[in-house]
Amino acid sequence: MSKQDFKRDAEDIRRRCETQEARSRYELLTPREREVMQFVVRGRLNKQIAGELGTSEITVKIQRGQMMQKMQVESVPELVRLSEKLGLADQP
């Protein structure tokens, strides 16, 4: 096994571990937090999400905050990257 093969294998293992960790965090979300996450990833505002879900804007704000905390992300772009890693970006 060459040094390059070793590096490639190590990178593959690292990516799989990161994906598994992200999947574990995603599993902690409630069904509603998952719905909110899908809207956030698509760039929707809290007001738009509230209208779609038939709830108040403050409720969405709370659910969004809980989701961001559970997913351990600090920004929407970070959440989008994580969603793509999990293959969730393609879901309706």
Beta strands, then each sheet from edge to edge (+ up, - down):
end
